[in-house]
């Protein structure tokens, strides 16, 4: 590579790990609901919702940049 040339690399904010975590917490919430642990199910759904929102925000930022 020549000195003084710039290499542009894409910004890697969006990797998809938040989506996989959201799916895990959603499945945990479904299992907890079936077993009868309503408190754990509610908390798991809130965490899954947070991860989905983070996933969407980072996906939009990554697309725009």
PDB file of N, CA, C, O and CB in Angstrom:
ATOM      1  N   UNK A   1       0.840  -1.175   0.000  1.00  0.00           N
ATOM      2  CA  UNK A   1       0.000   0.000   0.000  1.00  0.00           C
ATOM      3  C   UNK A   1       0.886   1.240   0.000  1.00  0.00           C
ATOM      4  O   UNK A   1       1.915   1.290   0.674  1.00  0.00           O
ATOM      5  CB  UNK A   1      -0.956  -0.003   1.214  1.00  0.00           C
ATOM      6  N   UNK A   2       0.470   2.222  -0.758  1.00  0.00           N
ATOM      7  CA  UNK A   2       1.224   3.454  -0.872  1.00  0.00           C
ATOM      8  C   UNK A   2       1.022   4.343   0.341  1.00  0.00           C
ATOM      9  O   UNK A   2      -0.050   4.352   0.946  1.00  0.00           O
ATOM     10  CB  UNK A   2       0.831   4.192  -2.129  1.00  0.00           C
ATOM     11  N   UNK A   3       2.023   5.063   0.678  1.00  0.00           N
ATOM     12  CA  UNK A   3       1.914   5.994   1.796  1.00  0.00           C
ATOM     13  C   UNK A   3       0.994   7.142   1.396  1.00  0.00           C
ATOM     14  O   UNK A   3       1.090   7.668   0.287  1.00  0.00           O
ATOM     15  CB  UNK A   3       3.315   6.527   2.220  1.00  0.00           C
ATOM     16  N   UNK A   4       0.129   7.514   2.278  1.00  0.00           N
ATOM     17  CA  UNK A   4      -0.767   8.624   2.023  1.00  0.00           C
ATOM     18  C   UNK A   4      -2.114   8.223   1.468  1.00  0.00           C
ATOM     19  O   UNK A   4      -2.985   9.077   1.301  1.00  0.00           O
ATOM     20  CB  UNK A   4      -0.130   9.561   1.099  1.00  0.00           C
ATOM     21  N   UNK A   5      -2.311   6.949   1.177  1.00  0.00           N
ATOM     22  CA  UNK A   5      -3.618   6.509   0.684  1.00  0.00           C
ATOM     23  C   UNK A   5      -4.474   6.087   1.867  1.00  0.00           C
ATOM     24  O   UNK A   5      -3.986   5.489   2.826  1.00  0.00           O
ATOM     25  CB  UNK A   5      -3.473   5.340  -0.336  1.00  0.00           C
ATOM     26  N   UNK A   6      -5.733   6.401   1.784  1.00  0.00           N
ATOM     27  CA  UNK A   6      -6.658   6.092   2.880  1.00  0.00           C
ATOM     28  C   UNK A   6      -7.457   4.841   2.531  1.00  0.00           C
ATOM     29  O   UNK A   6      -7.838   4.617   1.382  1.00  0.00           O
ATOM     30  CB  UNK A   6      -7.614   7.290   3.160  1.00  0.00           C
ATOM     31  N   UNK A   7      -7.692   4.050   3.545  1.00  0.00           N
ATOM     32  CA  UNK A   7      -8.512   2.854   3.379  1.00  0.00           C
ATOM     33  C   UNK A   7      -9.776   3.068   4.191  1.00  0.00           C
ATOM     34  O   UNK A   7      -9.710   3.300   5.398  1.00  0.00           O
ATOM     35  CB  UNK A   7      -7.748   1.547   3.829  1.00  0.00           C
ATOM     36  N   UNK A   8     -10.935   2.992   3.533  1.00  0.00           N
ATOM     37  CA  UNK A   8     -12.213   3.199   4.203  1.00  0.00           C
ATOM     38  C   UNK A   8     -12.780   1.853   4.594  1.00  0.00           C
ATOM     39  O   UNK A   8     -13.023   1.005   3.735  1.00  0.00           O
ATOM     40  CB  UNK A   8     -13.205   3.975   3.301  1.00  0.00           C
ATOM     41  N   UNK A   9     -12.992   1.649   5.874  1.00  0.00           N
ATOM     42  CA  UNK A   9     -13.594   0.425   6.379  1.00  0.00           C
ATOM     43  C   UNK A   9     -14.990   0.744   6.883  1.00  0.00           C
ATOM     44  O   UNK A   9     -15.195   1.799   7.483  1.00  0.00           O
ATOM     45  CB  UNK A   9     -12.728  -0.209   7.501  1.00  0.00           C
ATOM     46  N   UNK A  10     -15.954  -0.134   6.657  1.00  0.00           N
ATOM     47  CA  UNK A  10     -17.309   0.142   7.149  1.00  0.00           C
ATOM     48  C   UNK A  10     -17.366   0.098   8.668  1.00  0.00           C
ATOM     49  O   UNK A  10     -16.652  -0.668   9.315  1.00  0.00           O
ATOM     50  CB  UNK A  10     -18.304  -0.860   6.564  1.00  0.00           C
ATOM     51  N   UNK A  11     -18.217   0.921   9.207  1.00  0.00           N
ATOM     52  CA  UNK A  11     -18.410   0.976  10.645  1.00  0.00           C
ATOM     53  C   UNK A  11     -19.247  -0.227  11.077  1.00  0.00           C
ATOM     54  O   UNK A  11     -20.369  -0.399  10.600  1.00  0.00           O
ATOM     55  CB  UNK A  11     -19.088   2.310  11.066  1.00  0.00           C
ATOM     56  N   UNK A  12     -18.728  -1.042  11.952  1.00  0.00           N
ATOM     57  CA  UNK A  12     -19.394  -2.291  12.333  1.00  0.00           C
ATOM     58  C   UNK A  12     -20.139  -2.122  13.660  1.00  0.00           C
ATOM     59  O   UNK A  12     -19.752  -2.714  14.668  1.00  0.00           O
ATOM     60  CB  UNK A  12     -18.366  -3.442  12.440  1.00  0.00           C
ATOM     61  N   UNK A  13     -21.185  -1.332  13.664  1.00  0.00           N
ATOM     62  CA  UNK A  13     -22.011  -1.204  14.864  1.00  0.00           C
ATOM     63  C   UNK A  13     -23.051  -2.311  14.939  1.00  0.00           C
ATOM     64  O   UNK A  13     -23.442  -2.737  16.026  1.00  0.00           O
ATOM     65  CB  UNK A  13     -22.697   0.159  14.894  1.00  0.00           C
ATOM     66  N   UNK A  14     -23.485  -2.762  13.804  1.00  0.00           N
ATOM     67  CA  UNK A  14     -24.589  -3.695  13.717  1.00  0.00           C
ATOM     68  C   UNK A  14     -24.040  -5.098  13.462  1.00  0.00           C
ATOM     69  O   UNK A  14     -23.601  -5.406  12.354  1.00  0.00           O
ATOM     70  CB  UNK A  14     -25.582  -3.274  12.603  1.00  0.00           C
ATOM     71  N   UNK A  15     -24.065  -5.949  14.493  1.00  0.00           N
ATOM     72  CA  UNK A  15     -23.530  -7.294  14.324  1.00  0.00           C
ATOM     73  C   UNK A  15     -24.598  -8.365  14.471  1.00  0.00           C
ATOM     74  O   UNK A  15     -24.378  -9.499  14.046  1.00  0.00           O
ATOM     75  CB  UNK A  15     -22.427  -7.537  15.320  1.00  0.00           C
ATOM     76  N   UNK A  16     -25.734  -8.053  15.051  1.00  0.00           N
ATOM     77  CA  UNK A  16     -26.793  -9.033  15.183  1.00  0.00           C
ATOM     78  C   UNK A  16     -26.799  -9.769  16.504  1.00  0.00           C
ATOM     79  O   UNK A  16     -27.667 -10.613  16.728  1.00  0.00           O
ATOM     80  CB  UNK A  16     -26.694 -10.006  14.093  1.00  0.00           C
ATOM     81  N   UNK A  17     -25.856  -9.477  17.389  1.00  0.00           N
ATOM     82  CA  UNK A  17     -25.839 -10.183  18.668  1.00  0.00           C
ATOM     83  C   UNK A  17     -27.023  -9.788  19.541  1.00  0.00           C
ATOM     84  O   UNK A  17     -27.515 -10.600  20.325  1.00  0.00           O
ATOM     85  CB  UNK A  17     -24.535  -9.906  19.406  1.00  0.00           C
ATOM     86  N   UNK A  18     -27.480  -8.556  19.410  1.00  0.00           N
ATOM     87  CA  UNK A  18     -28.639  -8.147  20.197  1.00  0.00           C
ATOM     88  C   UNK A  18     -29.879  -8.926  19.787  1.00  0.00           C
ATOM     89  O   UNK A  18     -30.720  -9.252  20.625  1.00  0.00           O
ATOM     90  CB  UNK A  18     -28.887  -6.647  20.042  1.00  0.00           C
ATOM     91  N   UNK A  19     -29.989  -9.221  18.510  1.00  0.00           N
ATOM     92  CA  UNK A  19     -31.130 -10.000  18.036  1.00  0.00           C
ATOM     93  C   UNK A  19     -31.071 -11.429  18.577  1.00  0.00           C
ATOM     94  O   UNK A  19     -32.103 -11.985  18.955  1.00  0.00           O
ATOM     95  CB  UNK A  19     -31.170 -10.013  16.499  1.00  0.00           C
ATOM     96  N   UNK A  20     -29.905 -12.017  18.617  1.00  0.00           N
ATOM     97  CA  UNK A  20     -29.804 -13.384  19.155  1.00  0.00           C
ATOM     98  C   UNK A  20     -30.095 -13.403  20.651  1.00  0.00           C
ATOM     99  O   UNK A  20     -30.727 -14.339  21.141  1.00  0.00           O
ATOM    100  CB  UNK A  20     -28.405 -13.970  18.884  1.00  0.00           C
ATOM    101  N   UNK A  21     -29.646 -12.392  21.380  1.00  0.00           N
ATOM    102  CA  UNK A  21     -29.976 -12.307  22.803  1.00  0.00           C
ATOM    103  C   UNK A  21     -31.479 -12.113  23.007  1.00  0.00           C
ATOM    104  O   UNK A  21     -32.063 -12.686  23.927  1.00  0.00           O
ATOM    105  CB  UNK A  21     -29.200 -11.156  23.464  1.00  0.00           C
ATOM    106  N   UNK A  22     -32.093 -11.316  22.157  1.00  0.00           N
ATOM    107  CA  UNK A  22     -33.535 -11.090  22.253  1.00  0.00           C
ATOM    108  C   UNK A  22     -34.304 -12.382  22.032  1.00  0.00           C
ATOM    109  O   UNK A  22     -35.286 -12.648  22.725  1.00  0.00           O
ATOM    110  CB  UNK A  22     -33.981 -10.034  21.240  1.00  0.00           C
ATOM    111  N   UNK A  23     -33.868 -13.178  21.080  1.00  0.00           N
ATOM    112  CA  UNK A  23     -34.528 -14.460  20.828  1.00  0.00           C
ATOM    113  C   UNK A  23     -34.374 -15.390  22.020  1.00  0.00           C
ATOM    114  O   UNK A  23     -35.321 -16.087  22.386  1.00  0.00           O
ATOM    115  CB  UNK A  23     -33.959 -15.123  19.568  1.00  0.00           C
ATOM    116  N   UNK A  24     -33.195 -15.410  22.631  1.00  0.00           N
ATOM    117  CA  UNK A  24     -32.969 -16.258  23.811  1.00  0.00           C
ATOM    118  C   UNK A  24     -33.882 -15.840  24.948  1.00  0.00           C
ATOM    119  O   UNK A  24     -34.499 -16.695  25.584  1.00  0.00           O
ATOM    120  CB  UNK A  24     -31.497 -16.187  24.263  1.00  0.00           C
ATOM    121  N   UNK A  25     -33.984 -14.552  25.218  1.00  0.00           N
ATOM    122  CA  UNK A  25     -34.835 -14.090  26.309  1.00  0.00           C
ATOM    123  C   UNK A  25     -36.314 -14.290  25.997  1.00  0.00           C
ATOM    124  O   UNK A  25     -37.111 -14.529  26.905  1.00  0.00           O
ATOM    125  CB  UNK A  25     -34.562 -12.623  26.600  1.00  0.00           C
ATOM    126  N   UNK A  26     -36.688 -14.195  24.726  1.00  0.00           N
ATOM    127  CA  UNK A  26     -38.071 -14.454  24.350  1.00  0.00           C
ATOM    128  C   UNK A  26     -38.436 -15.919  24.582  1.00  0.00           C
ATOM    129  O   UNK A  26     -39.511 -16.219  25.102  1.00  0.00           O
ATOM    130  CB  UNK A  26     -38.303 -14.075  22.884  1.00  0.00           C
ATOM    131  N   UNK A  27     -37.547 -16.826  24.201  1.00  0.00           N
ATOM    132  CA  UNK A  27     -37.790 -18.259  24.442  1.00  0.00           C
ATOM    133  C   UNK A  27     -37.827 -18.547  25.937  1.00  0.00           C
ATOM    134  O   UNK A  27     -38.646 -19.343  26.397  1.00  0.00           O
ATOM    135  CB  UNK A  27     -36.699 -19.124  23.760  1.00  0.00           C
ATOM    136  N   UNK A  28     -36.947 -17.905  26.696  1.00  0.00           N
ATOM    137  CA  UNK A  28     -36.963 -18.065  28.153  1.00  0.00           C
ATOM    138  C   UNK A  28     -38.288 -17.591  28.736  1.00  0.00           C
ATOM    139  O   UNK A  28     -38.831 -18.216  29.647  1.00  0.00           O
ATOM    140  CB  UNK A  28     -35.799 -17.291  28.793  1.00  0.00           C
ATOM    141  N   UNK A  29     -38.806 -16.486  28.209  1.00  0.00           N
ATOM    142  CA  UNK A  29     -40.093 -15.980  28.681  1.00  0.00           C
ATOM    143  C   UNK A  29     -41.222 -16.939  28.338  1.00  0.00           C
ATOM    144  O   UNK A  29     -42.128 -17.140  29.147  1.00  0.00           O
ATOM    145  CB  UNK A  29     -40.375 -14.605  28.082  1.00  0.00           C
ATOM    146  N   UNK A  30     -41.183 -17.531  27.155  1.00  0.00           N
ATOM    147  CA  UNK A  30     -42.219 -18.497  26.786  1.00  0.00           C
ATOM    148  C   UNK A  30     -42.181 -19.730  27.673  1.00  0.00           C
ATOM    149  O   UNK A  30     -43.226 -20.222  28.100  1.00  0.00           O
ATOM    150  CB  UNK A  30     -42.065 -18.907  25.332  1.00  0.00           C
ATOM    151  N   UNK A  31     -40.995 -20.226  27.950  1.00  0.00           N
ATOM    152  CA  UNK A  31     -40.864 -21.406  28.819  1.00  0.00           C
ATOM    153  C   UNK A  31     -41.314 -21.066  30.233  1.00  0.00           C
ATOM    154  O   UNK A  31     -42.010 -21.856  30.871  1.00  0.00           O
ATOM    155  CB  UNK A  31     -39.401 -21.925  28.833  1.00  0.00           C
ATOM    156  N   UNK A  32     -40.925 -19.899  30.723  1.00  0.00           N
ATOM    157  CA  UNK A  32     -41.329 -19.498  32.074  1.00  0.00           C
ATOM    158  C   UNK A  32     -42.836 -19.330  32.163  1.00  0.00           C
ATOM    159  O   UNK A  32     -43.430 -19.630  33.199  1.00  0.00           O
ATOM    160  CB  UNK A  32     -40.632 -18.196  32.480  1.00  0.00           C
ATOM    161  N   UNK A  33     -43.458 -18.860  31.103  1.00  0.00           N
ATOM    162  CA  UNK A  33     -44.916 -18.717  31.094  1.00  0.00           C
ATOM    163  C   UNK A  33     -45.595 -20.079  31.132  1.00  0.00           C
ATOM    164  O   UNK A  33     -46.576 -20.272  31.851  1.00  0.00           O
ATOM    165  CB  UNK A  33     -45.372 -17.936  29.856  1.00  0.00           C
ATOM    166  N   UNK A  34     -45.075 -21.010  30.365  1.00  0.00           N
ATOM    167  CA  UNK A  34     -45.657 -22.353  30.351  1.00  0.00           C
ATOM    168  C   UNK A  34     -45.515 -23.061  31.697  1.00  0.00           C
ATOM    169  O   UNK A  34     -46.400 -23.817  32.097  1.00  0.00           O
ATOM    170  CB  UNK A  34     -45.005 -23.188  29.263  1.00  0.00           C
ATOM    171  N   UNK A  35     -44.423 -22.824  32.384  1.00  0.00           N
ATOM    172  CA  UNK A  35     -44.191 -23.452  33.684  1.00  0.00           C
ATOM    173  C   UNK A  35     -44.992 -22.749  34.775  1.00  0.00           C
ATOM    174  O   UNK A  35     -45.364 -23.371  35.770  1.00  0.00           O
ATOM    175  CB  UNK A  35     -42.695 -23.434  34.030  1.00  0.00           C
ATOM    176  N   UNK A  36     -45.260 -21.458  34.594  1.00  0.00           N
ATOM    177  CA  UNK A  36     -46.063 -20.738  35.567  1.00  0.00           C
ATOM    178  C   UNK A  36     -45.318 -19.656  36.324  1.00  0.00           C
ATOM    179  O   UNK A  36     -45.865 -19.061  37.252  1.00  0.00           O
ATOM    180  CB  UNK A  36     -46.625 -21.690  36.530  1.00  0.00           C
ATOM    181  N   UNK A  37     -44.089 -19.397  35.942  1.00  0.00           N
ATOM    182  CA  UNK A  37     -43.316 -18.346  36.593  1.00  0.00           C
ATOM    183  C   UNK A  37     -43.582 -17.027  35.881  1.00  0.00           C
ATOM    184  O   UNK A  37     -42.841 -16.641  34.977  1.00  0.00           O
ATOM    185  CB  UNK A  37     -41.798 -18.681  36.590  1.00  0.00           C
ATOM    186  N   UNK A  38     -44.629 -16.346  36.288  1.00  0.00           N
ATOM    187  CA  UNK A  38     -45.059 -15.140  35.581  1.00  0.00           C
ATOM    188  C   UNK A  38     -44.104 -13.973  35.799  1.00  0.00           C
ATOM    189  O   UNK A  38     -43.945 -13.142  34.906  1.00  0.00           O
ATOM    190  CB  UNK A  38     -46.454 -14.747  36.024  1.00  0.00           C
ATOM    191  N   UNK A  39     -43.469 -13.890  36.959  1.00  0.00           N
ATOM    192  CA  UNK A  39     -42.525 -12.799  37.216  1.00  0.00           C
ATOM    193  C   UNK A  39     -41.293 -12.890  36.340  1.00  0.00           C
ATOM    194  O   UNK A  39     -40.853 -11.893  35.768  1.00  0.00           O
ATOM    195  CB  UNK A  39     -42.112 -12.795  38.670  1.00  0.00           C
ATOM    196  N   UNK A  40     -40.740 -14.081  36.236  1.00  0.00           N
ATOM    197  CA  UNK A  40     -39.559 -14.292  35.389  1.00  0.00           C
ATOM    198  C   UNK A  40     -39.929 -14.074  33.927  1.00  0.00           C
ATOM    199  O   UNK A  40     -39.133 -13.533  33.159  1.00  0.00           O
ATOM    200  CB  UNK A  40     -38.976 -15.719  35.594  1.00  0.00           C
ATOM    201  N   UNK A  41     -41.128 -14.491  33.540  1.00  0.00           N
ATOM    202  CA  UNK A  41     -41.567 -14.301  32.156  1.00  0.00           C
ATOM    203  C   UNK A  41     -41.672 -12.821  31.817  1.00  0.00           C
ATOM    204  O   UNK A  41     -41.275 -12.406  30.729  1.00  0.00           O
ATOM    205  CB  UNK A  41     -42.915 -14.992  31.920  1.00  0.00           C
ATOM    206  N   UNK A  42     -42.199 -12.027  32.732  1.00  0.00           N
ATOM    207  CA  UNK A  42     -42.329 -10.592  32.484  1.00  0.00           C
ATOM    208  C   UNK A  42     -40.985  -9.898  32.376  1.00  0.00           C
ATOM    209  O   UNK A  42     -40.778  -9.051  31.507  1.00  0.00           O
ATOM    210  CB  UNK A  42     -43.140  -9.950  33.578  1.00  0.00           C
ATOM    211  N   UNK A  43     -40.077 -10.263  33.261  1.00  0.00           N
ATOM    212  CA  UNK A  43     -38.743  -9.668  33.217  1.00  0.00           C
ATOM    213  C   UNK A  43     -38.030 -10.066  31.932  1.00  0.00           C
ATOM    214  O   UNK A  43     -37.375  -9.237  31.300  1.00  0.00           O
ATOM    215  CB  UNK A  43     -37.914 -10.096  34.443  1.00  0.00           C
ATOM    216  N   UNK A  44     -38.156 -11.325  31.546  1.00  0.00           N
ATOM    217  CA  UNK A  44     -37.506 -11.794  30.319  1.00  0.00           C
ATOM    218  C   UNK A  44     -38.066 -11.087  29.091  1.00  0.00           C
ATOM    219  O   UNK A  44     -37.319 -10.770  28.165  1.00  0.00           O
ATOM    220  CB  UNK A  44     -37.676 -13.307  30.171  1.00  0.00           C
ATOM    221  N   UNK A  45     -39.362 -10.839  29.074  1.00  0.00           N
ATOM    222  CA  UNK A  45     -39.952 -10.133  27.942  1.00  0.00           C
ATOM    223  C   UNK A  45     -39.471  -8.680  27.882  1.00  0.00           C
ATOM    224  O   UNK A  45     -39.249  -8.149  26.793  1.00  0.00           O
ATOM    225  CB  UNK A  45     -41.481 -10.178  28.028  1.00  0.00           C
ATOM    226  N   UNK A  46     -39.310  -8.044  29.025  1.00  0.00           N
ATOM    227  CA  UNK A  46     -38.805  -6.672  29.033  1.00  0.00           C
ATOM    228  C   UNK A  46     -37.365  -6.616  28.543  1.00  0.00           C
ATOM    229  O   UNK A  46     -37.000  -5.703  27.802  1.00  0.00           O
ATOM    230  CB  UNK A  46     -38.904  -6.073  30.437  1.00  0.00           C
ATOM    231  N   UNK A  47     -36.543  -7.579  28.947  1.00  0.00           N
ATOM    232  CA  UNK A  47     -35.160  -7.618  28.470  1.00  0.00           C
ATOM    233  C   UNK A  47     -35.128  -7.894  26.975  1.00  0.00           C
ATOM    234  O   UNK A  47     -34.338  -7.289  26.250  1.00  0.00           O
ATOM    235  CB  UNK A  47     -34.349  -8.686  29.229  1.00  0.00           C
ATOM    236  N   UNK A  48     -35.979  -8.804  26.506  1.00  0.00           N
ATOM    237  CA  UNK A  48     -36.044  -9.099  25.071  1.00  0.00           C
ATOM    238  C   UNK A  48     -36.480  -7.860  24.298  1.00  0.00           C
ATOM    239  O   UNK A  48     -35.939  -7.575  23.229  1.00  0.00           O
ATOM    240  CB  UNK A  48     -37.014 -10.273  24.796  1.00  0.00           C
ATOM    241  N   UNK A  49     -37.441  -7.130  24.821  1.00  0.00           N
ATOM    242  CA  UNK A  49     -37.903  -5.899  24.159  1.00  0.00           C
ATOM    243  C   UNK A  49     -36.776  -4.867  24.093  1.00  0.00           C
ATOM    244  O   UNK A  49     -36.622  -4.187  23.079  1.00  0.00           O
ATOM    245  CB  UNK A  49     -39.124  -5.307  24.905  1.00  0.00           C
ATOM    246  N   UNK A  50     -35.993  -4.744  25.159  1.00  0.00           N
ATOM    247  CA  UNK A  50     -34.867  -3.814  25.170  1.00  0.00           C
ATOM    248  C   UNK A  50     -33.834  -4.199  24.122  1.00  0.00           C
ATOM    249  O   UNK A  50     -33.326  -3.336  23.406  1.00  0.00           O
ATOM    250  CB  UNK A  50     -34.220  -3.772  26.555  1.00  0.00           C
ATOM    251  N   UNK A  51     -33.516  -5.489  24.025  1.00  0.00           N
ATOM    252  CA  UNK A  51     -32.537  -5.928  23.042  1.00  0.00           C
ATOM    253  C   UNK A  51     -33.043  -5.734  21.612  1.00  0.00           C
ATOM    254  O   UNK A  51     -32.257  -5.415  20.720  1.00  0.00           O
ATOM    255  CB  UNK A  51     -32.184  -7.389  23.276  1.00  0.00           C
ATOM    256  N   UNK A  52     -34.326  -5.919  21.387  1.00  0.00           N
ATOM    257  CA  UNK A  52     -34.872  -5.693  20.048  1.00  0.00           C
ATOM    258  C   UNK A  52     -34.795  -4.210  19.686  1.00  0.00           C
ATOM    259  O   UNK A  52     -34.470  -3.863  18.551  1.00  0.00           O
ATOM    260  CB  UNK A  52     -36.332  -6.192  19.964  1.00  0.00           C
ATOM    261  N   UNK A  53     -35.095  -3.338  20.649  1.00  0.00           N
ATOM    262  CA  UNK A  53     -34.985  -1.903  20.383  1.00  0.00           C
ATOM    263  C   UNK A  53     -33.547  -1.494  20.095  1.00  0.00           C
ATOM    264  O   UNK A  53     -33.299  -0.692  19.194  1.00  0.00           O
ATOM    265  CB  UNK A  53     -35.522  -1.106  21.563  1.00  0.00           C
ATOM    266  N   UNK A  54     -32.591  -2.041  20.859  1.00  0.00           N
ATOM    267  CA  UNK A  54     -31.181  -1.745  20.598  1.00  0.00           C
ATOM    268  C   UNK A  54     -30.761  -2.274  19.233  1.00  0.00           C
ATOM    269  O   UNK A  54     -30.012  -1.618  18.509  1.00  0.00           O
ATOM    270  CB  UNK A  54     -30.292  -2.350  21.694  1.00  0.00           C
ATOM    271  N   UNK A  55     -31.244  -3.452  18.888  1.00  0.00           N
ATOM    272  CA  UNK A  55     -30.954  -4.027  17.577  1.00  0.00           C
ATOM    273  C   UNK A  55     -31.459  -3.118  16.463  1.00  0.00           C
ATOM    274  O   UNK A  55     -30.736  -2.857  15.502  1.00  0.00           O
ATOM    275  CB  UNK A  55     -31.585  -5.418  17.450  1.00  0.00           C
ATOM    276  N   UNK A  56     -32.687  -2.635  16.583  1.00  0.00           N
ATOM    277  CA  UNK A  56     -33.256  -1.783  15.548  1.00  0.00           C
ATOM    278  C   UNK A  56     -32.528  -0.446  15.438  1.00  0.00           C
ATOM    279  O   UNK A  56     -32.273   0.034  14.334  1.00  0.00           O
ATOM    280  CB  UNK A  56     -34.724  -1.547  15.823  1.00  0.00           C
ATOM    281  N   UNK A  57     -32.198   0.150  16.568  1.00  0.00           N
ATOM    282  CA  UNK A  57     -31.491   1.432  16.555  1.00  0.00           C
ATOM    283  C   UNK A  57     -30.120   1.267  15.910  1.00  0.00           C
ATOM    284  O   UNK A  57     -29.734   2.068  15.058  1.00  0.00           O
ATOM    285  CB  UNK A  57     -31.347   1.993  17.990  1.00  0.00           C
ATOM    286  N   UNK A  58     -29.379   0.230  16.312  1.00  0.00           N
ATOM    287  CA  UNK A  58     -28.054   0.028  15.732  1.00  0.00           C
ATOM    288  C   UNK A  58     -28.124  -0.357  14.258  1.00  0.00           C
ATOM    289  O   UNK A  58     -27.230  -0.010  13.487  1.00  0.00           O
ATOM    290  CB  UNK A  58     -27.306  -1.040  16.506  1.00  0.00           C
ATOM    291  N   UNK A  59     -29.171  -1.067  13.860  1.00  0.00           N
ATOM    292  CA  UNK A  59     -29.336  -1.423  12.444  1.00  0.00           C
ATOM    293  C   UNK A  59     -29.576  -0.159  11.616  1.00  0.00           C
ATOM    294  O   UNK A  59     -29.006  -0.015  10.535  1.00  0.00           O
ATOM    295  CB  UNK A  59     -30.514  -2.425  12.259  1.00  0.00           C
ATOM    296  N   UNK A  60     -30.403   0.744  12.104  1.00  0.00           N
ATOM    297  CA  UNK A  60     -30.683   1.988  11.383  1.00  0.00           C
ATOM    298  C   UNK A  60     -29.436   2.868  11.314  1.00  0.00           C
ATOM    299  O   UNK A  60     -29.140   3.447  10.269  1.00  0.00           O
ATOM    300  CB  UNK A  60     -31.837   2.754  12.058  1.00  0.00           C
ATOM    301  N   UNK A  61     -28.716   2.968  12.412  1.00  0.00           N
ATOM    302  CA  UNK A  61     -27.491   3.773  12.422  1.00  0.00           C
ATOM    303  C   UNK A  61     -26.460   3.164  11.472  1.00  0.00           C
ATOM    304  O   UNK A  61     -25.778   3.890  10.748  1.00  0.00           O
ATOM    305  CB  UNK A  61     -26.911   3.875  13.860  1.00  0.00           C
ATOM    306  N   UNK A  62     -26.347   1.857  11.473  1.00  0.00           N
ATOM    307  CA  UNK A  62     -25.394   1.201  10.592  1.00  0.00           C
ATOM    308  C   UNK A  62     -25.760   1.383   9.125  1.00  0.00           C
ATOM    309  O   UNK A  62     -24.874   1.545   8.287  1.00  0.00           O
ATOM    310  CB  UNK A  62     -25.309  -0.271  10.923  1.00  0.00           C
ATOM    311  N   UNK A  63     -27.027   1.359   8.807  1.00  0.00           N
ATOM    312  CA  UNK A  63     -27.452   1.559   7.418  1.00  0.00           C
ATOM    313  C   UNK A  63     -27.205   2.995   6.974  1.00  0.00           C
ATOM    314  O   UNK A  63     -26.788   3.235   5.841  1.00  0.00           O
ATOM    315  CB  UNK A  63     -28.939   1.206   7.254  1.00  0.00           C
ATOM    316  N   UNK A  64     -27.458   3.943   7.859  1.00  0.00           N
ATOM    317  CA  UNK A  64     -27.280   5.348   7.504  1.00  0.00           C
ATOM    318  C   UNK A  64     -25.813   5.746   7.383  1.00  0.00           C
ATOM    319  O   UNK A  64     -25.477   6.654   6.622  1.00  0.00           O
ATOM    320  CB  UNK A  64     -27.955   6.222   8.527  1.00  0.00           C
ATOM    321  N   UNK A  65     -24.952   5.083   8.117  1.00  0.00           N
ATOM    322  CA  UNK A  65     -23.532   5.432   8.025  1.00  0.00           C
ATOM    323  C   UNK A  65     -22.913   4.558   7.000  1.00  0.00           C
ATOM    324  O   UNK A  65     -21.714   4.663   6.742  1.00  0.00           O
ATOM    325  CB  UNK A  65     -22.805   5.288   9.376  1.00  0.00           C
TER     326      UNK A  65
END
